[in-house]
Amino acid sequence: MDYLQIANSAPMWIASGLAIGLVLFQAYIFAKKSYNTGKAIGLSDTQMKSALKGSMITSIGPSLVILTGLLSLLVTVGGPMAWMRLSFIGSVMFELMAVGFGAEAVGVNLGTDSMTQLAFANAVWTMILGSIGWIIFATLTADKMDRVQDRFLKGDKALLKIIPVAAMLGSFGSLVSGHLVALNKNTIAAITGGLIMAIVVPLAEKDKLKWLREWGLAIALFGGMIVAAIL
Amino acid sequence: MTQKRDVFEGDYLPFIVRYGKVTGWLGVLMSFGPALVLAVVYRIMPPTTAILTAFIAMASAVGVNWFVEPISYFPIVGVAGTYMAFTSGNISNLRIPAAAVAQRIARVEPGTPEGNIVATLGMAVSVLVNTLILTIGVLAGSTILARLPANVIDAFNYLLPSLFGAIFVQFALMKLKLAPIALGIALALTLAVNLGWFDFLPGRPTYLITLGAVFGTIALAVAMHKRETGRP
């Protein structure tokens, strides 16, 4: 049997579907609890609904990027695995690397050799074992990190506002720096995306331009993309 | 204020921790589903050595991130966000941007109870949108890919760098003094890694860039704050 027949079989769809169902269930109960608690501590309905709408608009662009990754993954590991891995724990770059390592370990070189059943199975195992480290460590530590952070802050409330922004600048600084030093079209995209954001964020403070708060990031990221593609 | 703390710490967090743990461990179990199907239904089981070989390759390439990412993203997304982000994946390219936009629109500060709650709402929506788009995509399958012109597919490669640039600037505007420091550290480390200064470390040590930039920026931010306020 061709491995893709197995990869696209009903039992594989069911196994993947269950995992995706879990992610949706978690999102639902967390969102419901958060919404109710938000109301109880004084967040207004309009505030939260506007935030929800903004996240929805913002999520479309990155999801399209993930979709193109899904389509490239689909060719090698079939629909169910591609669908599951990109909605659950995984990310595009990581999965493609895992498939490569997994197939290689049973002597199949992707791109030159054709995928076998065994190589596919090993790729599946590699994707799983390579990624559960994240979910295990996060699940073990999420509730304890609060205490670690509190101890570190020693009651200095102002620091609580500084550290998240510093962490964010550090992590997105490191994500963007690879594209900045590449000096290619990615560099143009990163700089343009940043510049549009620098214009949009102050503009969105004006009451007349409130809609920009929700659309700002989407405009910046598609703007950066289009400029890089055209130049 | 105290009542707010009571609701958040006495009711919200215990709920989130309980369900976060249950869904997290279920997630670990369920990720083995497809491997189990292959072994039980189709009797395909790779030899342990092959699994181990591939696992070791993966662990040396990304293993450090298992620890670095949950720690570096925690201050931004909080307890609920940590459970959610690491169950659903695609963190830097989707979850964090969705959470950050939600916080900016609702005008709440990251790190506060309000900030955590709004970030969780933003992430939940991103889970929904992402799952919806991917489900349509996988069902429509490769026919979509075949119909899209090649230059459109190429253009999508620029979306991610553009997103990273835009998110960086969004936070840079919140702390103008800190942004050049963060970017400076990140750029210096990126160049050093590209020049091969850290080649004695296993894998390609790109995690050093994240580690150095996140904790270097936090350390300098704390030092600057202490100097300004004169606290020890």
Interface residues (C-beta under 8 A of the other chain):
Chain A: I6 S9 P11 M12 I14 A15 S16 L18 A19 I20 L22 V23 L24 F25 Q26 A27 Y28 I29 F30 A31 K33 S34 Y35 T37 G38 A40 I41 G42 L43 Q47 M48 S50 A51 L52 G54 S55 M56 T58 S59 I60 G61 P62 S63 L64 V65 I66 L67 T68 L70 L71 L74 V75 G79 P80 M81 A82 W83 M84 R85 L86 S87 F88 I89 G90 S91 V92 F94 M97 A98 F101 G102 E104 A105 V106 Q117 L118 F120 A121 N122 A123 V124 W125 T126 I128 L129 G130 S131 I132 G133 W134 I135 I136 F137 A138 T139 T141 A142 D143 M145 D146 Q149 D156 A158 L159 L160 K161 I162 I163 P164 V165 A166 A167 M168 L169 G170 S171 F172 G173 S174 L175 V176 S177 G178 H179 L180 V181 K185 N186 T187 I188 A189 A190 I191 T192 G193 G194 L195 I196 M197 A198 V201 P202 R213 E214 G216 L217 A220 L221 F222 G223 G224 M225 I226 A228 A229
Chain B: K4 V7 F8 D11 Y12 L13 F15 I16 V17 Y19 G20 K21 T23 G24 W25 L26 G27 V28 M30 S31 F32 G33 P34 A35 L36 V37 L38 A39 V41 Y42 I44 M45 P46 P47 A50 I51 T53 A54 F55 A57 M58 A59 A61 V62 G63 N65 W66 F67 E69 P70 I71 S72 Y73 F74 P75 I76 G78 V79 A80 T82 Y83 M84 A85 F86 T87 S88 G89 N90 I91 S92 N93 L94 I96 P97 A98 A99 A100 V101 A102 Q103 R104 I105 A106 R107 V108 E109 P110 G111 T112 P113 E114 G115 I117 V118 T120 L121 G122 M123 A124 V125 S126 V127 L128 V129 N130 T131 I133 L134 T135 G137 V138 G141 S142 I144 L145 N151 I153 D154 A155 F156 N157 Y158 L159 L160 P161 S162 L163 F164 G165 A166 I167 F168 V169 Q170 F171 A172 L173 M174 K175 L178 A179 I181 A182 L183 I185 A186 L187 L189 T190 L191 N194 T206 I209 T210 G212 A213 V214 F215 G216 T217 I218 L220 A221 V222 H225 T229 R231
